Amino acid sequence: MSFTEASDAPIYAGLVEEQGDVPAEVRRVAEETLQEVESVLDFSAVRAPATAR
């Protein structure tokens, strides 16, 4: 749920105004971390091949 989707929830909107959109920030940092890890580590051996899914 983004801030624009939650604008009908005044408590959430107030928290976002005071603290920032913490879930969105966590999601952004997690995606950046995953990209960084994938660039330095090779996970191909632990991922199932697309044909096995």
N, C-alpha and C positions, 0 to 999 in steps of 0.2 A: 504494500500500500504506500503510495507516494503522498507527499504533502498535499498535492492538488486533489487527490482522491479522498483525503481525510479532512478536507476543509469543512465538511458537514459535522465533524466531531470536534466541538469547541475545546474539550480537554486536550485532545491530541494536538490540535492547532496551537494551543497555548504552550504546550511542552516543546513543540518544534520551534516556536518563536523564542522561547527561553534557552533551550539546550541545543538547538540545531536538529536536523533530521538524522538522528543517530542510526537507525536501521539502514538508511541509504548510504551513510558514510561507512558503516561496517561492510556492507555489500561491496562498495567500491574498493576498499582496502583488501578484502578477500579476493576479489577478481584480480587486482594488481599483484597480490602475493602469488596466486595460482599461476599467472602468466610468468612471473619471475622464476618460480620454481620449475615450471615446464621448460624454461629456456636453459636451465643449467642441469637438470636431471632428466634421464631417459627412463620414462615409465612404460616403454613399449613392451617390455617383458612381462609386466603385471596386468596389462590391459588385454581383455579378450579380443580376439580378432573379430572383425565385423561379421564374418560368415558364421561365427559361433553364437551370435546373439539371437 
